[in-house]
Amino acid sequence: MTSGREMATPEILSIDTETVTANPDAPALRRALTAAAKHPSVVAAALWLLLVGLASVFSSQLAPYDPLAQNVMDSYALPSLHHLLGTDQLGRDLLSRLIFGGRGILLGCCETVAIALTIGVPLGLVAGYRGGWIDSVLAFVVNVLFSIPGFVLLIAVAFITADSLPAIMGALGVLASATILRLVRSSALAVRSQGFVDYARIAGVPLPLLLTRHILRNTLGTLVVQVFYLFSLAFVIAASLSFLALGFNPATPSWGQMVFDATQNIYLHSWLMVPVGVILTATVLAFQTIGNVIRESLPQANRDSLLAGKSGPIAVAEPWDQAARLERSGRGSAPAPAVPEISDDVLLRVDGLCVSFPRQDGSRYNVVDGVDLTVRRGEMLGVVGESGSGKTMSALALLDLVPRPGVISARRFEVAGHNVLTLQPKERARLRGRVVSYVSQEPMVALDPCFTIGATLSEPLRVIRGLGRKAAHAEALDLLRRVGIARPEMVARSYPHQLSGGMAQRVAIALALVSQPELLIADEPTTALDVTIQAEILDLLRELQSDTGMTVVLVTHDLGVVADACSHVAVMYAGQIVEYGAASDILTKPSHPYTTSLMAAVPTAGAQGGRLQTITGSVPSPQSWPVGCRFANRCPVAIDECSAAPVSLQVEEARARRCIREPTVARLARDVAHVVRSPE
């Protein structure tokens, strides 16, 4: 039955607590840009930048004079009809020199921003999503770049390259890429933990597409703002270099050179500083104004991320081969006996499933501890227990989606005939979506807010099933009809935030069915819905299971849902399965006091008056699990022997329980005033 091998998620990472929490609100950037476009200051700033840009591009056609033409007889002339802004010390027309003087600076700014984005965005996405040694190396490089005195480096580059402006601004772009990299990494760290990213992974979306469509698009808000700030910074630095005659030909008009000329005559001919000073100040203010207004228009979390971005150390947890040594060294939990197989037609078989996380001292603690599950094809298994029992973490472990820095291990892990323990990461990833799919308790996290429902459903149809654009859209509409949506065309054009909770859950189920999976893991799919919608979703799951023969693992804390929908039940408490068997047997003859307590706490419609029955105490923390029975301190029939030593899972035919007080529990069950109705 067991193979002595274990598995762990490949290259699991711990995340620095200083990283920002993003709020990837779908059309957040679009709404921010729309709101900013209506702001009078942004309109004025945009018009000014447009005017400056057009003047620089069409300088030859717009300038009234040759900017190099001299007339010493007309030097230091004040504004007049012949020279609208006056002349300089050599009698050259100031307006013409201003029109020609911005071209080099603006081109240099564009070069800097382009290089910074080209380097920083892809590396930031990879560092934030992948982490591990890649993130450590890039963090070191970023710290080195930040430690370099930038302006000194630019001056050195100017002397080395004989005042080559492209080389100087290119060096500035490399330095600025560190800021872009850190910002994108910080946003990607937060976005990668969102449910819609996991759903894209489950759907088998390729990594480049995942990074560009689902990660990058949800970081564009803060990135657009940073681009305006970077333009402003590059503009000031380029003008400063021009002032020092670095990177620019002194004979060629440039705004920095005009500032230098004005400073030489500031006391006698102060007017020379006014035109170029207004140009420089207004252009910097225009960039800053647009960036500030867009930032203020973004959601609060996106605004905070512009001030965040501190990089902390990224620790790599044990890979697969080291995880096996972890438990053999005695730091893991002892495996429990496996629940007997119900049939040879088994779709999912897991023995000794554990999920562990690191403590601060380097040791690890389990949040799922030796779970055994055997699920045959076509059945619906209910996994029930209080919050904190390990239900959701077990479900995520079956999908290899445990949050970092969690590590998964198991003695045996088979899905649809595949031995997961021997598969490579890419092979395990192909199981998600194609064989195993997932529905979360919060449907909104499954839907990428940047895309319409139709686009969200069409993407995996094209990636996994190879359909064309039109065929994928038609299949997406058919999926929406199958999950009970009356107007699929309208829903397909909608964004997630435009849907109600029940509608969004139906869409999430449709997304899970895209690849026609054999096993559907539904993690409390009705928790966030009202009672009427809950019943509709349960009916939908039963109908889909009946029509497709799909196997369902239903995670819930509601015994009423279990009684209504499931054929078998696994009761979890404190990371362990404490009882397992057919739903009709467990709900009528529970053999563990925790199951009995759960049943007693279920409210009934016919009961009137009195207090609702509850279970005293709470589920213990995974870091402080007791040595013996983990329910002993809350159990009404516990004795000293219950806390003395670990209690193993006792198997009898098709039933299993983790309790040494079974006869007393049977009497306790008979005393329960009301029980959940049997599915029969």
Secondary structure by P-SEA (a helix, b strand, c coil): ccccbbbcccbbbbbbccbbbbccccaaaaaaaaaaaacaaaaaaaaaaaaaaaaaaacccccccccccccccccccccccccccccccccccaaaaaaacaaaaaaaaaaaaaaaaaccaaaaaaaaacccaaaaaaaaaaaaaaacaaaaaaaaaaaaacccaaaaaaaaaaaaaaaaaaaaaaaaaaaaacaaaaaaaaacccaaaaacccccccaaaaaaaaaaaaaaaaaaaaaaaaaaccccccccccaaaaaaaaaaccccccccccaaaaaaaaaaaaaaaaaaaaaaaccaaaaaaaacccccbbbbcccaaaaaaaaaaccccccccccccccccccbbbcbbbbbbbccccbbbbcccbbbbbbcccbbbbbbbccccaaaaaaaaaaccccccbbbbcccccccccccccccaaaaaaacccccccccccccccccccccaaaaaaaaaaacccccaaaaaaaaaaaaaaaccccaaaaaacccccccaaaaaaaaaaaaacccccbbbbccccccccaaaaaaaaaaaaaaaaaccbbbbcccccaaaaaacccbbbbbccccccccccaaaaaaccccaaaaaaaaacccccccccccccccccccccccccccccccccccccccccccccccccccccccccccaaaaaaaaaaaccccccccc
